[in-house]
Amino acid sequence: MDKYKIGELFNNCMELFQKTNALYRKTISNPETLSPIVSVYLSEVYTLSEKLKLFLTLNEELTHYEITSLLSFFDRVYFELKEVIETRDRNTSWLYSEFENYKKQHEIVERMLRDQIQQLN
């Protein structure tokens, strides 16, 4: 395996998680009074997920069950984020639950990719 491709995959996963985490935190802090810029952040995390999916399509040898699961968890978080942002819904319990699942899967993927990078060094 190419350690540079794994490194890029790692960076894409980290960037997606960090931006999603920031948007999640901003959204749950006060869902009723979100600023219009939150919609831009929502578009940004969607674009990052599409970038990751494209990268995996072009480098299918790097596709693992853990990463496809991560993307499935992200899709559910994205849906909940979008619902809360668009409806300014105060009930964020579904969002919390989906984000925690995504976060746990991200930790698994992060550990897996770090281990692969270390093995190649």
Secondary structure, 3 states (H helix, E strand, C coil): CCHHHHHHHHHHHHHHHHHHHHHHHHHHHCHHHCCCHHHHHHHHHHHHHHHHHHHHHHCHHHCCHHHHHHHHHHHHHHHHHHHHHHHCCCCCHHHHHHHHHHHHHHHHHHHHHHHHHHHHC
